[in-house]
């Protein structure tokens, strides 16, 4: 694949992404007791900025009560590892809100990730955002994804095994179909690296797929 083709494909994918992926809270203040904030404090700061009837507010109300599971509704609060996740059915789909944070090497910042996942398209789609938390002013500020490069669908293809037609199908996908090949992210509950898989696990043969990783480097991530 030429650099021009890869660049054009990435641009087409960005155009195809829903508008919701570009509307996000710019900053919020974190309040907490003790020497430093917990993951619940970060979740409270973020979710409190959302509309009263939003999924985020519902998630927050459940997260503050701790771990629970009732049918398809599940709440995970792992304060020790700085991780929370709330999943619940909304009409005919499942939605999840996932958050975690990392302590940066410079000790003056923490990196907070917010991952919203939906199955509204019939497969997993995630919208991943990052905030830099400043220890001194106690503010989370939205930043560009701190990746060495943005992951793309071909990162999820084992190109030593995949046939030419599979790769051409991905490169030639129209704007509507291309979302099936996009990376869907999972935040780490254990360890520090973010993993990602193909949004639709049946988009290409499973033997041609691979799991991608974003490797934590102390301030951001190296894409692998």
Secondary structure by P-SEA (a helix, b strand, c coil): ccaaaaaaaaaaaaaaccccccccccbbbbbbccccccaaaaaaaaaaacccccaaaaaaaaaaacccccccbbbbbccccbbbbbbbbcccbbbbbbbbccccccccbbbbbbbbbbccccbbbbbbbbbbbbcccbbbbbbccccccccccccccccccccaaaaaaaaacccccccccbbbbbbcccccbbbbccccccccccccbbbbbbcccccbbbcc
